[in-house]
Amino acid sequence: MDQRQLFKRTVQHQYAGQFLFYASFTPDLDQRLRNHLDLDNAASFAEHFGMLHPVPVQPQVPCPQEPSPFWAYYSDYPVPPEAFINHLGVLEIPGSLYHFTQYVSPLRNAKSMEDLKAFPYPPAGTADMAVMQEQVAQAHREGRIAQCAITHMYEDAWQIRGYEPFLMDMVLQPAWCEYILDRLMERNVKRAAAAARAGVDLLHTGDDVANQKAMTFSVESWRRFIKPRWAEVYRTAKTIKPDISIRYHSDGDISPIIPELIDIGVNILNPVQPECLDPVWVKGEYGDQVVLDGTIGTQTTMPFGTPEEVSQTVRQRVETLGADGALILAPTHVLEPEVPLENVLAFVNEVRNINGL
């Protein structure tokens, strides 16, 4: 059974005797794992281990201009030489530890709606339908799924405006939030429409809207600012391709909004972070409507468990969550440098054993 066939069975809640699985690694851990396995930098961990590796199918976004027009937003800021501007126009300053960076938002000093309207929001990109359709066809010929990453709205919005300013705007000047979110929604609707027309299997979407114990803001605020805009993105895609799968990612305790995510079209929930959500509870409440994607803790099991505890957790997930096949096994986020190589290999080897590989 190839990955696309197994994906179809997974989203149809049909147990196939195997489970899709994957993991990703921060640069330091990536390099140490390559050294351990004697893999060169061009090698694919997904291919080496047999992990789920969708083919990305995206509208083409033009290369950033050099020098970037966004530099004007930082004329008052002491920019260190190692800083760079990302695709949103956000200044990133490398931190002191590994891959972490500090964000400086271009609209942090906005004083009026005119300032918001003048900002060059990220484009949807150019959808060359012939190219995208051929990418999908080639993925299917290889037995792989085609995926379009729509990415974020709320997260992009606060990065552009600034984290605290955006949250304050929600209360003090909500029209500002709505304007920024609408510009990002327009981009995401166009991307979703292009992906659906091209025939992709999966839209990857999401926003981190919760912390370890609660939503970042009230459910009412989520319903006003976030939910209807994702609903429009999903409605657009499903109108064109009704069987398209939609994955929604949010870390944290999103239990209050899970049923509403399902109502607007989400059928794969990621990452079901066990430090915040009980995966067995989620399965019991909503498991007949969504695939659980993730569930292996990156704050507990992967960095601090023993290899046997990692293997045991994988087996427990299969036993408690996998009876109907609607389970994709993965760490709940990219694996950080403190994760022992032995635990990475324990995760991979246990799933491969379960899959009979």
C-alpha positions as CSV (number, residue, x, y, z in Angstrom):
1,M,0.0,0.0,0.0
2,D,1.5,3.4,-1.0
3,Q,1.3,6.5,1.1
4,R,-1.6,8.0,-0.9
5,Q,-3.7,4.9,-0.5
6,L,-3.0,4.8,3.2
7,F,-3.8,8.5,3.5
8,K,-7.2,7.9,1.8
9,R,-7.9,5.0,4.2
10,T,-6.8,7.2,7.2
11,V,-9.1,10.1,6.4
12,Q,-12.0,7.7,5.7
13,H,-11.5,6.1,9.2
14,Q,-10.7,2.7,7.7
15,Y,-8.1,0.7,9.6
16,A,-5.5,-0.6,7.1
17,G,-3.1,-2.3,9.4
18,Q,-0.5,0.5,9.1
19,F,-0.2,4.1,10.2
20,L,1.3,7.1,8.5
21,F,4.1,8.8,10.6
22,Y,6.6,11.6,10.3
23,A,9.0,13.7,12.3
24,S,11.0,16.9,11.7
25,F,14.2,18.2,13.3
26,T,15.8,21.4,14.2
27,P,19.2,22.1,12.4
28,D,21.4,20.8,15.2
29,L,19.5,17.6,15.7
30,D,19.2,17.2,12.0
31,Q,22.9,17.3,11.5
32,R,23.7,14.9,14.4
33,L,21.1,12.4,13.1
34,R,22.7,12.6,9.7
35,N,26.1,12.0,11.1
36,H,24.8,9.0,13.2
37,L,23.1,7.4,10.1
38,D,26.0,8.4,7.7
39,L,23.5,10.3,5.5
40,D,24.7,13.3,3.4
41,N,22.9,16.6,3.5
42,A,21.0,15.9,0.3
43,A,19.4,12.7,1.7
44,S,15.8,12.7,2.8
45,F,14.9,11.4,6.2
46,A,11.4,10.8,5.0
47,E,12.6,8.5,2.2
48,H,15.2,6.9,4.5
49,F,12.7,6.0,7.2
50,G,9.5,5.7,5.0
51,M,7.9,8.6,6.7
52,L,4.9,10.6,5.2
53,H,6.4,13.1,2.8
54,P,3.8,15.0,0.8
55,V,4.7,16.7,-2.4
56,P,4.4,20.5,-1.9
57,V,2.2,22.2,-4.6
58,Q,2.1,25.9,-4.2
59,P,1.4,29.1,-6.2
60,Q,4.7,30.6,-7.2
61,V,5.6,33.7,-5.1
62,P,8.1,36.1,-6.7
63,C,11.6,36.3,-5.2
64,P,11.9,39.1,-2.6
65,Q,13.3,42.3,-3.9
66,E,16.8,43.3,-2.9
67,P,17.2,45.6,-1.1
68,S,13.8,44.9,0.4
69,P,11.3,47.7,0.5
70,F,10.5,46.7,4.0
71,W,13.7,48.2,5.3
72,A,11.9,51.5,5.4
73,Y,9.9,50.2,8.4
74,Y,13.1,49.8,10.4
75,S,14.7,53.2,9.8
76,D,14.3,54.0,13.5
77,Y,15.5,50.6,14.7
78,P,19.2,49.6,15.5
79,V,19.4,46.7,13.1
80,P,22.3,44.3,13.8
81,P,24.2,43.1,10.7
82,E,23.1,39.5,11.1
83,A,19.4,40.4,11.0
84,F,17.2,39.6,8.0
85,I,13.7,40.3,6.7
86,N,11.4,37.4,6.2
87,H,8.6,36.9,3.6
88,L,6.1,38.9,5.8
89,G,8.3,41.9,6.1
90,V,9.2,41.0,9.7
91,L,12.7,41.7,10.9
92,E,14.3,38.6,12.4
93,I,17.3,38.9,14.7
94,P,19.1,35.7,15.4
95,G,19.1,34.8,19.0
96,S,21.8,33.4,21.2
97,L,20.6,29.8,21.1
98,Y,20.3,27.5,18.1
99,H,17.6,28.5,15.6
100,F,15.7,31.0,17.7
101,T,15.1,34.5,16.4
102,Q,13.6,37.7,17.8
103,Y,10.8,39.3,15.8
104,V,10.5,43.0,15.1
105,S,7.2,43.9,13.5
106,P,6.9,46.4,10.6
107,L,3.6,47.9,11.7
108,R,4.6,48.1,15.4
109,N,4.5,51.9,15.2
110,A,1.3,52.3,13.1
111,K,-0.7,55.3,14.0
112,S,-3.7,55.2,11.6
113,M,-5.7,53.0,9.3
114,E,-3.8,54.6,6.4
115,D,-0.6,53.1,7.8
116,L,-2.2,49.7,7.6
117,K,-3.5,50.2,4.1
118,A,-0.1,51.3,2.9
119,F,1.7,48.1,4.0
120,P,2.6,45.7,1.2
121,Y,0.9,42.5,2.4
122,P,2.3,39.2,1.2
123,P,0.9,38.1,-2.2
124,A,-1.0,34.9,-2.9
125,G,1.5,34.1,-5.7
126,T,0.9,33.2,-9.3
127,A,-1.0,30.0,-9.9
128,D,0.3,28.3,-13.0
129,M,-2.5,25.7,-13.2
130,A,-0.7,23.5,-15.7
131,V,2.4,23.3,-13.6
132,M,0.5,22.7,-10.4
133,Q,-1.8,20.0,-11.9
134,E,1.3,18.2,-13.3
135,Q,2.9,18.4,-9.8
136,V,-0.2,16.7,-8.4
137,A,-0.3,14.1,-11.1
138,Q,3.4,13.3,-10.6
139,A,2.8,13.0,-6.8
140,H,0.0,10.6,-7.4
141,R,2.1,8.5,-9.9
142,E,4.7,8.2,-7.1
143,G,2.0,7.1,-4.6
144,R,2.4,10.2,-2.6
145,I,-0.1,12.9,-1.6
146,A,0.0,16.5,-2.8
147,Q,-0.2,19.2,-0.2
148,C,-0.6,23.0,-0.3
149,A,0.5,24.9,2.8
150,I,-1.8,27.8,3.3
151,T,-0.2,28.5,6.6
152,H,-1.5,31.2,8.9
153,M,-3.7,34.2,9.4
154,Y,-3.7,35.2,13.1
155,E,0.0,34.4,13.5
156,D,0.9,36.3,10.3
157,A,-1.2,39.2,11.5
158,W,0.4,39.6,14.9
159,Q,3.9,39.2,13.4
160,I,3.1,42.0,11.1
161,R,1.5,44.3,13.7
162,G,3.3,43.1,16.8
163,Y,2.1,40.6,19.4
164,E,1.0,42.9,22.1
165,P,-0.3,45.6,19.8
166,F,-2.4,43.1,17.9
167,L,-4.0,41.7,21.1
168,M,-4.6,45.3,22.3
169,D,-6.2,46.1,18.9
170,M,-8.7,43.3,19.4
171,V,-10.2,45.3,22.3
172,L,-9.4,48.9,21.5
173,Q,-9.6,49.2,17.8
174,P,-10.9,45.9,16.3
175,A,-11.3,47.4,12.8
176,W,-7.5,47.4,12.6
177,C,-7.4,43.6,13.3
178,E,-10.1,43.0,10.8
179,Y,-8.3,44.9,8.1
180,I,-5.1,43.0,8.5
181,L,-6.8,39.7,8.8
182,D,-8.9,40.4,5.7
183,R,-5.8,41.1,3.6
184,L,-4.3,37.8,4.7
185,M,-7.6,36.0,4.2
186,E,-7.7,37.2,0.6
187,R,-4.3,35.7,0.1
188,N,-5.3,32.4,1.6
189,V,-8.6,32.2,-0.3
190,K,-6.7,32.6,-3.6
191,R,-4.1,29.9,-2.5
192,A,-6.8,27.5,-1.4
193,A,-8.7,28.0,-4.7
194,A,-5.6,27.4,-6.8
195,A,-4.7,24.3,-4.7
196,A,-8.2,22.8,-5.0
197,R,-8.3,23.4,-8.8
198,A,-5.0,21.7,-9.1
199,G,-6.4,18.7,-7.3
200,V,-4.2,18.6,-4.1
201,D,-5.1,16.1,-1.5
202,L,-4.4,18.2,1.6
203,L,-4.5,21.8,2.7
204,H,-2.2,22.5,5.7
205,T,-3.5,25.4,7.7
206,G,-3.5,26.7,11.3
207,D,-2.8,29.3,13.9
208,D,-1.5,28.9,17.4
209,V,-4.4,30.3,19.3
210,A,-4.0,28.6,22.7
211,N,-1.4,28.3,25.5
212,Q,-0.8,25.3,27.8
213,K,-4.0,25.7,29.8
214,A,-6.4,27.9,27.9
215,M,-7.1,29.9,24.7
216,T,-4.9,32.9,24.1
217,F,-8.0,35.1,23.9
218,S,-11.6,34.5,24.5
219,V,-13.6,32.1,22.4
220,E,-15.9,35.0,21.5
221,S,-12.9,36.8,20.1
222,W,-11.8,33.8,18.1
223,R,-15.3,33.5,16.7
224,R,-15.3,37.1,15.6
225,F,-11.8,37.5,14.2
226,I,-10.5,34.0,13.3
227,K,-13.2,31.5,12.7
228,P,-15.2,33.2,9.9
229,R,-12.0,33.8,7.9
230,W,-10.8,30.3,8.0
231,A,-14.4,29.2,7.3
232,E,-14.3,31.2,4.0
233,V,-10.9,29.7,3.0
234,Y,-12.3,26.1,3.7
235,R,-15.6,26.8,1.9
236,T,-13.7,28.1,-1.1
237,A,-11.6,25.0,-1.3
238,K,-14.4,22.5,-0.7
239,T,-16.7,24.2,-3.2
240,I,-14.1,23.4,-5.9
241,K,-12.9,20.0,-4.5
242,P,-15.4,18.6,-2.0
243,D,-13.1,15.7,-0.9
244,I,-10.1,17.9,-0.1
245,S,-8.7,17.2,3.4
246,I,-8.0,20.1,5.7
247,R,-5.5,19.9,8.5
248,Y,-5.6,22.5,11.2
249,H,-2.6,23.1,13.5
250,S,-2.7,24.8,16.9
251,D,-0.5,24.1,19.9
252,G,-2.0,24.3,23.3
253,D,-5.5,23.6,24.8
254,I,-7.9,24.2,22.0
255,S,-10.6,22.0,23.4
256,P,-13.2,24.9,23.4
257,I,-13.0,25.3,19.7
258,I,-12.6,21.7,18.4
259,P,-16.3,21.2,17.5
260,E,-16.4,24.5,15.7
261,L,-13.3,23.7,13.7
262,I,-15.0,20.5,12.6
263,D,-18.1,22.4,11.7
264,I,-16.2,24.7,9.3
265,G,-14.4,21.8,7.6
266,V,-11.4,20.6,9.5
267,N,-11.0,16.8,9.3
268,I,-7.3,16.4,10.5
269,L,-6.4,17.9,13.9
270,N,-2.8,18.6,14.7
271,P,-0.9,18.2,17.0
272,V,-3.2,17.1,19.9
273,Q,-0.5,18.1,22.4
274,P,-0.7,15.6,25.3
275,E,0.7,18.1,27.8
276,C,-2.4,20.2,27.2
277,L,-5.1,17.9,25.7
278,D,-5.8,14.3,26.6
279,P,-5.6,12.5,23.3
280,V,-7.9,9.7,24.6
281,W,-10.5,12.4,25.5
282,V,-10.3,14.0,22.1
283,K,-10.7,10.6,20.5
284,G,-13.7,9.8,22.6
285,E,-15.4,13.2,21.9
286,Y,-14.5,13.8,18.3
287,G,-12.7,10.8,16.9
288,D,-15.4,9.8,14.5
289,Q,-15.1,13.2,12.8
290,V,-11.4,14.0,12.8
291,V,-8.1,12.3,12.3
292,L,-5.7,12.8,15.2
293,D,-2.3,13.9,13.8
294,G,0.6,14.0,16.3
295,T,0.0,13.1,20.0
296,I,3.6,12.2,20.9
297,G,4.8,14.9,23.4
298,T,7.8,17.1,22.5
299,Q,7.8,18.6,26.0
300,T,7.8,15.3,27.8
301,T,8.2,11.9,26.1
302,M,10.6,12.8,23.3
303,P,13.2,14.8,25.2
304,F,12.9,13.3,28.6
305,G,11.6,9.8,28.2
306,T,13.8,6.7,27.8
307,P,13.8,4.9,24.4
308,E,11.5,2.2,25.9
309,E,9.1,4.9,27.2
310,V,9.0,6.4,23.7
311,S,8.2,3.0,22.2
312,Q,5.6,2.4,24.9
313,T,3.9,5.7,24.2
314,V,3.7,4.9,20.5
315,R,2.1,1.5,21.3
316,Q,-0.4,3.2,23.7
317,R,-1.4,5.7,21.0
318,V,-2.1,2.9,18.6
319,E,-4.0,0.9,21.2
320,T,-6.1,3.8,22.4
321,L,-6.5,6.0,19.3
322,G,-5.9,3.8,16.3
323,A,-8.8,1.2,16.2
324,D,-10.5,3.0,13.2
325,G,-7.2,3.9,11.5
326,A,-7.8,7.6,11.9
327,L,-4.4,8.3,13.4
328,I,-1.2,9.8,12.1
329,L,1.7,9.4,14.5
330,A,4.2,12.2,15.0
331,P,5.9,14.3,17.6
332,T,3.7,17.3,18.3
333,H,6.3,19.7,16.9
334,V,9.7,19.9,15.4
335,L,12.2,18.0,17.6
336,E,14.6,20.3,19.5
337,P,18.4,19.7,20.1
338,E,17.8,18.1,23.6
339,V,16.0,15.1,22.1
340,P,18.3,12.1,22.3
341,L,19.1,10.4,19.0
342,E,18.1,7.1,20.7
343,N,14.6,8.5,21.2
344,V,14.2,9.6,17.6
345,L,15.2,6.1,16.5
346,A,12.9,4.5,19.1
347,F,9.9,6.4,17.7
348,V,10.7,5.5,14.1
349,N,11.5,1.9,14.8
350,E,8.4,1.3,16.9
351,V,6.1,2.7,14.2
352,R,7.9,0.7,11.5
353,N,7.5,-2.5,13.7
354,I,3.8,-1.8,14.1
355,N,3.6,-1.3,10.3
356,G,5.4,-4.6,9.7
357,L,8.4,-2.9,8.1
